[in-house]
Amino acid sequence: MFLKSIKLNNFRNYEQANFEFLPNINIIYGDNAQGKTNLLESIYFLAVTKSHHSFLDNKLIKDGLDMLKVEGIVKNGDIDNTYLITLSQNKKNLKIDENSVKKVSEYISNINIIIFYPDDLNLIKGSPNDRRRYINVELSQLSSKYFEVLSEYNKLLKIRNDYLKKYVDRIDFDEKYFEIITEHLVDKIIYIYKMRNKYVEKINHYCKNISLKIFGNENFYINYINDFKQYDINDQDLKNKIINEYKKNNYKERKYKNTILGPHKDDFEFIYNNRNLKFYGSQGQQRLGILVLKLSEIEIFNDYKNTKPILLLDDVFSELDNKKKNNLLFYINNDIQTIITTTELSNLNEELINRANLIKIKDGKKEEV
């Protein structure tokens, strides 16, 4: 899979711009604040319909305007598909090959993408919500069903919380209705729990090998923290056991008028040399941990979909010493489309530059190289 071209209208600092890419190495370079990161963001947006670091879609629209368009052609095997996202202040339209797509879940699992961005350190240093959001995006790209089940879970969670807030102190609190909501919620929990658990197991399988090859050690892994870890994921009686956990916490939930167990409370720890990188890792170790995670995801996409994703690397090479740069480049090689940004070509080795498609950006425009 690779992105052949992308066309931008009113995206961030781009008024109108067209870019073409090679199926292997592409280097976007130029001074700071010219639009390099914005171009990567537009590619990510085309794939998952969201920015990787902004929660508000309308912030993506060029200042003073009210609509943007991002259109890209993606080749997968022998097939070219055209993807189009149109975004106004209050509406987002998705199309694949001129056919409207109503469900986001049917769109986002088509273009497989992984991005390394400097602010990804927030995955380690930030809140559990940052980490859940990231894992949810990755799993939604792998499985449209995961996106659908997660959406259903969030709707049921809201219904359950609203019911607790409104009726828990009233005489007409309907116990049977509340049990039915909880049972439906648990059905979704089991699927989400299993998918997240499987994802982390696969990540850890690949992390060990990648960490050793690129960084010379194998002591990095992710620890999945959830409310039901004490139970065997393949237990035939898992549903009843989780329902019993809710019953045990019935008093607390009614006291706080809130659902206190479930995937919305999950967290993921990044462990290096048996220590949590959030509290004990240097910024360099944290950055390398994130990079190992991203590279492991390449292998997971290949496992799930039998195709390599598109890899976006935003200014990653300026943070690595020469040995780690070379190890990373050797690992990537030519079997995955990689789009790299840098302020200075001198941050990259000559061999890489010679075989790359070079794109120079200035003031939101492509300059001839």
FILUM-181322 format. One record per residue (C-alpha): residue in three letters; chain; z, x, y. Coordinates in Angstrom, 1 decimal, m for minus. Layout:
<nodes>
+-----+---+--------+--------+--------+
!   r ! c !      z !      x !      y !
+-----+---+--------+--------+--------+
! Ala ! A !      Z !      X !      Y !
...
+-----+---+--------+--------+--------+
</nodes>
This chain:
<nodes>
+-----+---+--------+--------+--------+
!   r ! c !      z !      x !      y !
+-----+---+--------+--------+--------+
! Met ! A !    0.0 !    0.0 !    0.0 !
! Phe ! A !   m0.8 !    1.2 !    3.5 !
! Leu ! A !   m1.3 !    0.0 !    7.0 !
! Lys ! A !   m4.9 !    0.5 !    8.1 !
! Ser ! A !   m4.6 !   m0.7 !   11.7 !
! Ile ! A !   m2.3 !   m2.6 !   14.1 !
! Lys ! A !   m3.2 !   m4.4 !   17.3 !
! Leu ! A !   m0.5 !   m5.1 !   20.0 !
! Asn ! A !   m0.5 !   m7.6 !   22.8 !
! Asn ! A !    2.5 !   m7.6 !   25.2 !
! Phe ! A !    4.8 !   m5.9 !   22.8 !
! Arg ! A !    7.6 !   m3.9 !   24.6 !
! Asn ! A !    5.7 !   m1.5 !   26.9 !
! Tyr ! A !    2.3 !   m2.1 !   25.3 !
! Glu ! A !    0.0 !   m4.5 !   27.2 !
! Gln ! A !   m3.0 !   m4.1 !   24.8 !
! Ala ! A !   m3.3 !   m1.4 !   22.3 !
! Asn ! A !   m5.1 !   m0.7 !   19.0 !
! Phe ! A !   m4.1 !    2.0 !   16.4 !
! Glu ! A !   m5.6 !    3.1 !   13.2 !
! Phe ! A !   m3.8 !    5.0 !   10.4 !
! Leu ! A !   m4.5 !    7.1 !    7.4 !
! Pro ! A !   m3.1 !    6.3 !    4.0 !
! Asn ! A !   m1.0 !    9.5 !    4.0 !
! Ile ! A !    0.5 !   11.4 !    7.0 !
! Asn ! A !    0.4 !   10.0 !   10.5 !
! Ile ! A !    2.1 !   11.7 !   13.5 !
! Ile ! A !    2.9 !    9.9 !   16.7 !
! Tyr ! A !    3.9 !   12.3 !   19.4 !
! Gly ! A !    4.5 !   12.3 !   23.2 !
! Asp ! A !    7.3 !   12.6 !   25.7 !
! Asn ! A !   10.4 !   10.5 !   25.6 !
! Ala ! A !   10.2 !    6.8 !   26.7 !
! Gln ! A !    6.4 !    6.6 !   26.3 !
! Gly ! A !    6.4 !    4.0 !   23.5 !
! Lys ! A !    6.6 !    6.0 !   20.2 !
! Thr ! A !    9.6 !    4.2 !   18.9 !
! Asn ! A !    8.2 !    0.9 !   20.1 !
! Leu ! A !    5.1 !    1.4 !   18.0 !
! Leu ! A !    7.2 !    1.9 !   14.9 !
! Glu ! A !    9.2 !   m1.1 !   15.8 !
! Ser ! A !    6.0 !   m3.2 !   16.0 !
! Ile ! A !    5.0 !   m2.1 !   12.5 !
! Tyr ! A !    8.5 !   m3.0 !   11.2 !
! Phe ! A !    8.3 !   m6.4 !   13.1 !
! Leu ! A !    4.9 !   m7.1 !   11.5 !
! Ala ! A !    6.5 !   m6.6 !    8.0 !
! Val ! A !    9.8 !   m8.4 !    8.3 !
! Thr ! A !    9.3 !  m10.6 !   11.4 !
! Lys ! A !   12.4 !   m9.0 !   13.0 !
! Ser ! A !   13.2 !   m5.9 !   15.0 !
! His ! A !   15.3 !   m3.3 !   13.2 !
! His ! A !   17.7 !   m2.9 !   16.1 !
! Ser ! A !   17.4 !   m5.9 !   18.4 !
! Phe ! A !   18.9 !   m9.3 !   17.5 !
! Leu ! A !   17.0 !  m11.1 !   20.2 !
! Asp ! A !   13.3 !  m11.6 !   19.5 !
! Asn ! A !   12.4 !  m12.4 !   23.1 !
! Lys ! A !   13.5 !   m8.9 !   24.1 !
! Leu ! A !   10.3 !   m7.7 !   22.3 !
! Ile ! A !    8.0 !   m9.5 !   24.8 !
! Lys ! A !    6.8 !   m7.3 !   27.6 !
! Asp ! A !    8.8 !   m7.8 !   30.8 !
! Gly ! A !    7.5 !  m10.7 !   32.9 !
! Leu ! A !    5.4 !  m12.2 !   30.2 !
! Asp ! A !    6.0 !  m15.1 !   27.8 !
! Met ! A !    4.2 !  m14.3 !   24.6 !
! Leu ! A !    3.3 !  m11.4 !   22.3 !
! Lys ! A !    1.0 !  m10.9 !   19.4 !
! Val ! A !    1.1 !   m8.3 !   16.6 !
! Glu ! A !   m1.8 !   m8.1 !   14.2 !
! Gly ! A !   m2.2 !   m5.7 !   11.3 !
! Ile ! A !   m4.5 !   m5.0 !    8.4 !
! Val ! A !   m2.7 !   m3.9 !    5.2 !
! Lys ! A !   m4.5 !   m2.5 !    2.2 !
! Asn ! A !   m2.8 !   m3.2 !   m1.2 !
! Gly ! A !   m4.9 !   m1.9 !   m4.1 !
! Asp ! A !   m8.4 !   m3.1 !   m3.5 !
! Ile ! A !   m7.5 !   m5.9 !   m1.2 !
! Asp ! A !   m7.2 !   m6.0 !    2.6 !
! Asn ! A !   m5.0 !   m8.6 !    4.1 !
! Thr ! A !   m4.6 !   m9.5 !    7.8 !
! Tyr ! A !   m1.1 !  m10.4 !    9.1 !
! Leu ! A !   m0.5 !  m11.9 !   12.5 !
! Ile ! A !    2.8 !  m12.8 !   14.3 !
! Thr ! A !    2.7 !  m14.7 !   17.6 !
! Leu ! A !    6.0 !  m15.0 !   19.4 !
! Ser ! A !    6.8 !  m17.0 !   22.5 !
! Gln ! A !   10.2 !  m17.6 !   24.1 !
! Asn ! A !   11.0 !  m20.3 !   21.7 !
! Lys ! A !    8.6 !  m20.2 !   18.8 !
! Lys ! A !    7.3 !  m17.7 !   16.2 !
! Asn ! A !    4.1 !  m18.3 !   14.2 !
! Leu ! A !    3.2 !  m16.4 !   11.1 !
! Lys ! A !   m0.3 !  m16.1 !    9.5 !
! Ile ! A !   m1.7 !  m14.3 !    6.5 !
! Asp ! A !   m5.6 !  m14.1 !    6.5 !
! Glu ! A !   m5.7 !  m16.9 !    9.1 !
! Asn ! A !   m3.5 !  m19.2 !    7.0 !
! Ser ! A !   m0.3 !  m20.4 !    8.6 !
! Val ! A !    2.9 !  m19.4 !    6.7 !
! Lys ! A !    5.8 !  m21.9 !    7.2 !
! Lys ! A !    8.5 !  m20.1 !    5.3 !
! Val ! A !    9.7 !  m16.6 !    6.3 !
! Ser ! A !   10.5 !  m16.0 !    2.6 !
! Glu ! A !    6.8 !  m16.3 !    1.7 !
! Tyr ! A !    5.9 !  m13.8 !    4.4 !
! Ile ! A !    8.3 !  m10.9 !    4.4 !
! Ser ! A !    8.0 !   m9.9 !    0.8 !
! Asn ! A !    4.3 !   m9.0 !    1.3 !
! Ile ! A !    4.5 !   m5.8 !    3.4 !
! Asn ! A !    6.9 !   m3.3 !    2.0 !
! Ile ! A !    8.4 !   m1.1 !    4.6 !
! Ile ! A !   11.3 !    1.4 !    5.0 !
! Ile ! A !   12.3 !    2.8 !    8.4 !
! Phe ! A !   14.6 !    5.8 !    9.3 !
! Tyr ! A !   15.8 !    5.3 !   12.9 !
! Pro ! A !   18.4 !    7.4 !   14.8 !
! Asp ! A !   20.6 !    4.3 !   15.3 !
! Asp ! A !   20.7 !    3.9 !   11.5 !
! Leu ! A !   23.9 !    5.9 !   11.7 !
! Asn ! A !   25.5 !    2.5 !   12.5 !
! Leu ! A !   25.0 !    1.6 !    8.9 !
! Ile ! A !   27.8 !    4.0 !    8.2 !
! Lys ! A !   29.8 !    3.9 !   11.4 !
! Gly ! A !   29.2 !    0.3 !   12.3 !
! Ser ! A !   30.7 !   m3.0 !   11.0 !
! Pro ! A !   30.4 !   m4.6 !    7.5 !
! Asn ! A !   28.0 !   m7.1 !    9.1 !
! Asp ! A !   25.6 !   m4.3 !   10.0 !
! Arg ! A !   25.6 !   m3.1 !    6.4 !
! Arg ! A !   25.2 !   m6.6 !    5.0 !
! Arg ! A !   22.3 !   m7.3 !    7.4 !
! Tyr ! A !   20.5 !   m4.2 !    6.3 !
! Ile ! A !   21.0 !   m4.9 !    2.5 !
! Asn ! A !   19.8 !   m8.4 !    3.1 !
! Val ! A !   16.5 !   m7.3 !    4.7 !
! Glu ! A !   15.8 !   m4.8 !    1.9 !
! Leu ! A !   16.5 !   m7.3 !   m0.8 !
! Ser ! A !   14.4 !  m10.0 !    1.0 !
! Gln ! A !   11.4 !   m7.6 !    1.0 !
! Leu ! A !   11.9 !   m7.1 !   m2.8 !
! Ser ! A !   12.5 !  m10.8 !   m3.6 !
! Ser ! A !   11.5 !  m13.9 !   m1.7 !
! Lys ! A !   13.9 !  m15.8 !   m3.9 !
! Tyr ! A !   16.8 !  m13.7 !   m2.6 !
! Phe ! A !   15.9 !  m14.7 !    1.0 !
! Glu ! A !   15.8 !  m18.4 !    0.0 !
! Val ! A !   19.1 !  m18.3 !   m1.9 !
! Leu ! A !   20.8 !  m16.4 !    0.9 !
! Ser ! A !   19.6 !  m19.0 !    3.4 !
! Glu ! A !   20.9 !  m21.8 !    1.2 !
! Tyr ! A !   24.2 !  m20.0 !    0.8 !
! Asn ! A !   24.6 !  m19.6 !    4.6 !
! Lys ! A !   23.9 !  m23.4 !    5.1 !
! Leu ! A !   26.4 !  m24.3 !    2.4 !
! Leu ! A !   28.9 !  m21.9 !    3.9 !
! Lys ! A !   28.6 !  m23.6 !    7.3 !
! Ile ! A !   29.0 !  m27.0 !    5.8 !
! Arg ! A !   32.1 !  m25.9 !    4.0 !
! Asn ! A !   33.6 !  m24.3 !    7.0 !
! Asp ! A !   32.8 !  m27.2 !    9.2 !
! Tyr ! A !   34.4 !  m29.6 !    6.7 !
! Leu ! A !   37.6 !  m27.5 !    6.6 !
! Lys ! A !   37.8 !  m27.4 !   10.3 !
! Lys ! A !   37.2 !  m31.1 !   10.8 !
! Tyr ! A !   39.0 !  m32.7 !    7.8 !
! Val ! A !   41.6 !  m30.4 !    6.3 !
! Asp ! A !   44.5 !  m32.0 !    8.3 !
! Arg ! A !   43.3 !  m35.5 !    7.9 !
! Ile ! A !   44.3 !  m38.1 !    5.3 !
! Asp ! A !   40.7 !  m38.8 !    4.5 !
! Phe ! A !   39.9 !  m35.2 !    3.3 !
! Asp ! A !   37.7 !  m35.8 !    0.2 !
! Glu ! A !   38.8 !  m33.4 !   m2.5 !
! Lys ! A !   35.9 !  m34.3 !   m4.8 !
! Tyr ! A !   33.3 !  m33.7 !   m2.1 !
! Phe ! A !   34.9 !  m30.4 !   m1.2 !
! Glu ! A !   34.8 !  m29.3 !   m4.9 !
! Ile ! A !   31.1 !  m30.2 !   m5.2 !
! Ile ! A !   30.3 !  m28.0 !   m2.1 !
! Thr ! A !   32.3 !  m25.2 !   m3.5 !
! Glu ! A !   30.6 !  m25.4 !   m6.9 !
! His ! A !   27.1 !  m25.3 !   m5.2 !
! Leu ! A !   28.3 !  m22.4 !   m3.1 !
! Val ! A !   29.4 !  m20.5 !   m6.2 !
! Asp ! A !   25.9 !  m20.9 !   m7.8 !
! Lys ! A !   24.4 !  m19.1 !   m4.8 !
! Ile ! A !   27.2 !  m16.5 !   m4.9 !
! Ile ! A !   26.5 !  m15.5 !   m8.5 !
! Tyr ! A !   22.8 !  m14.9 !   m7.7 !
! Ile ! A !   23.5 !  m12.9 !   m4.5 !
! Tyr ! A !   26.3 !  m10.9 !   m6.3 !
! Lys ! A !   24.0 !  m10.0 !   m9.2 !
! Met ! A !   21.1 !   m9.0 !   m6.9 !
! Arg ! A !   23.3 !   m6.8 !   m4.7 !
! Asn ! A !   25.0 !   m5.2 !   m7.6 !
! Lys ! A !   21.7 !   m4.4 !   m9.3 !
! Tyr ! A !   20.3 !   m3.0 !   m6.0 !
! Val ! A !   23.3 !   m0.7 !   m5.6 !
! Glu ! A !   23.1 !    0.5 !   m9.2 !
! Lys ! A !   19.5 !    1.4 !   m8.7 !
! Ile ! A !   20.2 !    3.1 !   m5.4 !
! Asn ! A !   22.9 !    5.3 !   m7.0 !
! His ! A !   20.6 !    6.1 !   m9.9 !
! Tyr ! A !   18.0 !    7.6 !   m7.5 !
! Cys ! A !   20.4 !    9.0 !   m4.9 !
! Lys ! A !   21.7 !   11.6 !   m7.3 !
! Asn ! A !   18.3 !   13.0 !   m8.1 !
! Ile ! A !   16.9 !   12.8 !   m4.5 !
! Ser ! A !   20.1 !   14.3 !   m3.0 !
! Leu ! A !   19.9 !   17.2 !   m5.4 !
! Lys ! A !   16.2 !   17.9 !   m4.8 !
! Ile ! A !   16.2 !   17.7 !   m1.0 !
! Phe ! A !   19.7 !   18.7 !    0.0 !
! Gly ! A !   21.0 !   20.7 !   m2.9 !
! Asn ! A !   23.8 !   18.5 !   m4.0 !
! Glu ! A !   24.3 !   15.3 !   m5.9 !
! Asn ! A !   27.6 !   13.9 !   m4.7 !
! Phe ! A !   26.3 !   11.0 !   m2.7 !
! Tyr ! A !   26.6 !    7.3 !   m3.7 !
! Ile ! A !   27.2 !    3.8 !   m2.4 !
! Asn ! A !   30.3 !    1.8 !   m3.4 !
! Tyr ! A !   29.8 !   m2.0 !   m3.3 !
! Ile ! A !   32.9 !   m3.9 !   m2.2 !
! Asn ! A !   33.2 !   m7.6 !   m3.0 !
! Asp ! A !   35.7 !  m10.2 !   m3.8 !
! Phe ! A !   34.8 !  m10.6 !   m7.5 !
! Lys ! A !   34.4 !   m7.0 !   m8.6 !
! Gln ! A !   37.1 !   m7.5 !  m11.2 !
! Tyr ! A !   34.8 !   m9.6 !  m13.3 !
! Asp ! A !   32.0 !   m8.5 !  m15.6 !
! Ile ! A !   28.7 !   m9.5 !  m13.9 !
! Asn ! A !   27.3 !  m10.6 !  m17.2 !
! Asp ! A !   30.3 !  m12.7 !  m18.1 !
! Gln ! A !   29.2 !  m16.2 !  m19.4 !
! Asp ! A !   32.2 !  m17.7 !  m17.8 !
! Leu ! A !   31.7 !  m16.0 !  m14.4 !
! Lys ! A !   31.1 !  m19.3 !  m12.5 !
! Asn ! A !   34.4 !  m20.8 !  m13.6 !
! Lys ! A !   36.3 !  m17.6 !  m12.9 !
! Ile ! A !   34.9 !  m17.5 !   m9.3 !
! Ile ! A !   35.7 !  m21.2 !   m8.8 !
! Asn ! A !   39.3 !  m20.4 !   m9.9 !
! Glu ! A !   39.4 !  m17.6 !   m7.3 !
! Tyr ! A !   38.7 !  m20.3 !   m4.7 !
! Lys ! A !   41.4 !  m22.5 !   m6.1 !
! Lys ! A !   43.9 !  m19.6 !   m6.0 !
! Asn ! A !   43.1 !  m19.2 !   m2.3 !
! Asn ! A !   43.1 !  m22.9 !   m1.5 !
! Tyr ! A !   46.3 !  m22.7 !    0.6 !
! Lys ! A !   44.9 !  m19.8 !    2.7 !
! Glu ! A !   41.6 !  m21.4 !    3.3 !
! Arg ! A !   43.3 !  m24.6 !    4.5 !
! Lys ! A !   45.6 !  m22.7 !    6.7 !
! Tyr ! A !   42.9 !  m20.7 !    8.4 !
! Lys ! A !   40.2 !  m23.5 !    8.1 !
! Asn ! A !   37.7 !  m21.0 !    6.9 !
! Thr ! A !   36.0 !  m19.7 !    3.7 !
! Ile ! A !   37.8 !  m16.4 !    3.0 !
! Leu ! A !   35.9 !  m15.3 !   m0.1 !
! Gly ! A !   32.2 !  m14.7 !   m0.7 !
! Pro ! A !   29.1 !  m12.5 !    0.0 !
! His ! A !   29.7 !  m13.0 !    3.8 !
! Lys ! A !   32.7 !  m10.7 !    3.3 !
! Asp ! A !   31.0 !   m8.0 !    1.3 !
! Asp ! A !   30.8 !   m4.4 !    2.4 !
! Phe ! A !   29.1 !   m1.2 !    1.3 !
! Glu ! A !   30.8 !    2.3 !    1.5 !
! Phe ! A !   28.8 !    5.5 !    1.8 !
! Ile ! A !   30.6 !    8.1 !   m0.3 !
! Tyr ! A !   30.0 !   11.9 !   m0.2 !
! Asn ! A !   32.1 !   14.3 !   m2.2 !
! Asn ! A !   34.4 !   11.3 !   m3.0 !
! Arg ! A !   35.1 !   10.7 !    0.6 !
! Asn ! A !   34.0 !    7.8 !    2.8 !
! Leu ! A !   31.4 !    9.2 !    5.3 !
! Lys ! A !   32.5 !    6.6 !    7.9 !
! Phe ! A !   35.8 !    8.3 !    8.3 !
! Tyr ! A !   35.4 !   11.8 !    6.9 !
! Gly ! A !   31.7 !   12.7 !    7.3 !
! Ser ! A !   30.1 !   14.8 !   10.1 !
! Gln ! A !   27.2 !   13.3 !   12.0 !
! Gly ! A !   24.9 !   15.6 !   10.1 !
! Gln ! A !   26.3 !   14.4 !    6.7 !
! Gln ! A !   26.0 !   10.8 !    7.8 !
! Arg ! A !   22.4 !   11.3 !    8.8 !
! Leu ! A !   21.5 !   13.0 !    5.5 !
! Gly ! A !   23.3 !   10.2 !    3.6 !
! Ile ! A !   21.1 !    7.6 !    5.4 !
! Leu ! A !   18.0 !    9.6 !    4.6 !
! Val ! A !   18.9 !    9.8 !    0.9 !
! Leu ! A !   19.4 !    6.0 !    0.9 !
! Lys ! A !   15.9 !    5.4 !    2.5 !
! Leu ! A !   14.2 !    7.8 !    0.1 !
! Ser ! A !   15.9 !    6.1 !   m2.9 !
! Glu ! A !   14.5 !    2.8 !   m1.6 !
! Ile ! A !   11.0 !    4.1 !   m2.0 !
! Glu ! A !   11.6 !    4.4 !   m5.8 !
! Ile ! A !   13.2 !    1.0 !   m5.9 !
! Phe ! A !   10.2 !   m0.7 !   m4.3 !
! Asn ! A !    8.0 !    1.2 !   m6.8 !
! Asp ! A !   10.2 !   m0.2 !   m9.6 !
! Tyr ! A !   10.1 !   m3.8 !   m8.4 !
! Lys ! A !    6.5 !   m4.0 !   m7.2 !
! Asn ! A !    4.7 !   m1.1 !   m8.7 !
! Thr ! A !    3.6 !    0.1 !   m5.3 !
! Lys ! A !    5.0 !    2.6 !   m2.7 !
! Pro ! A !    6.2 !    1.1 !    0.6 !
! Ile ! A !    5.2 !    2.3 !    4.1 !
! Leu ! A !    7.7 !    4.9 !    5.4 !
! Leu ! A !    8.5 !    5.1 !    9.1 !
! Leu ! A !   10.4 !    8.2 !   10.3 !
! Asp ! A !   11.5 !    8.1 !   13.9 !
! Asp ! A !   12.3 !   11.6 !   15.1 !
! Val ! A !   13.9 !   12.6 !   11.9 !
! Phe ! A !   12.5 !   16.2 !   11.7 !
! Ser ! A !   14.2 !   17.4 !   14.9 !
! Glu ! A !   17.6 !   16.9 !   13.1 !
! Leu ! A !   16.8 !   19.0 !   10.0 !
! Asp ! A !   16.7 !   22.7 !    9.4 !
! Asn ! A !   13.5 !   24.3 !    8.0 !
! Lys ! A !   14.6 !   24.2 !    4.4 !
! Lys ! A !   15.4 !   20.5 !    4.5 !
! Lys ! A !   12.2 !   19.7 !    6.4 !
! Asn ! A !   10.1 !   21.5 !    3.7 !
! Asn ! A !   12.0 !   19.8 !    0.9 !
! Leu ! A !   11.5 !   16.4 !    2.5 !
! Leu ! A !    7.8 !   17.0 !    3.1 !
! Phe ! A !    7.4 !   18.2 !   m0.5 !
! Tyr ! A !    9.1 !   15.0 !   m1.8 !
! Ile ! A !    7.0 !   12.7 !    0.4 !
! Asn ! A !    3.7 !   14.6 !   m0.3 !
! Asn ! A !    0.6 !   12.4 !   m0.2 !
! Asp ! A !    1.5 !    9.4 !   m2.4 !
! Ile ! A !    3.1 !    7.3 !    0.3 !
! Gln ! A !    1.9 !    6.4 !    3.8 !
! Thr ! A !    4.3 !    8.1 !    6.2 !
! Ile ! A !    4.3 !    7.5 !   10.0 !
! Ile ! A !    6.3 !   10.0 !   11.9 !
! Thr ! A !    7.3 !   10.2 !   15.6 !
! Thr ! A !    8.2 !   13.4 !   17.4 !
! Thr ! A !    8.5 !   14.6 !   21.0 !
! Glu ! A !    7.2 !   18.1 !   20.0 !
! Leu ! A !    4.6 !   19.0 !   17.4 !
! Ser ! A !    6.5 !   22.3 !   17.1 !
! Asn ! A !    9.2 !   20.4 !   15.3 !
! Leu ! A !    6.8 !   20.1 !   12.4 !
! Asn ! A !    5.1 !   22.7 !   10.3 !
! Glu ! A !    1.5 !   23.7 !   10.8 !
! Glu ! A !    0.4 !   22.6 !    7.3 !
! Leu ! A !    1.7 !   19.1 !    7.9 !
! Ile ! A !    0.0 !   18.8 !   11.3 !
! Asn ! A !   m3.4 !   20.0 !    9.9 !
! Arg ! A !   m3.5 !   17.2 !    7.3 !
! Ala ! A !   m2.2 !   14.5 !    9.6 !
! Asn ! A !   m3.7 !   11.8 !   11.7 !
! Leu ! A !   m2.4 !   12.7 !   15.2 !
! Ile ! A !   m1.7 !    9.9 !   17.7 !
! Lys ! A !   m0.6 !   10.8 !   21.3 !
! Ile ! A !    1.2 !    8.2 !   23.3 !
! Lys ! A !    1.7 !    8.1 !   27.1 !
! Asp ! A !    2.9 !    5.1 !   29.1 !
! Gly ! A !    2.2 !    2.6 !   26.3 !
! Lys ! A !   m1.3 !    3.8 !   25.7 !
! Lys ! A !   m3.1 !    6.0 !   23.2 !
! Glu ! A !   m4.4 !    9.3 !   24.6 !
! Glu ! A !   m7.3 !   11.2 !   23.1 !
! Val ! A !   m6.2 !   14.2 !   21.2 !
+-----+---+--------+--------+--------+
</nodes>
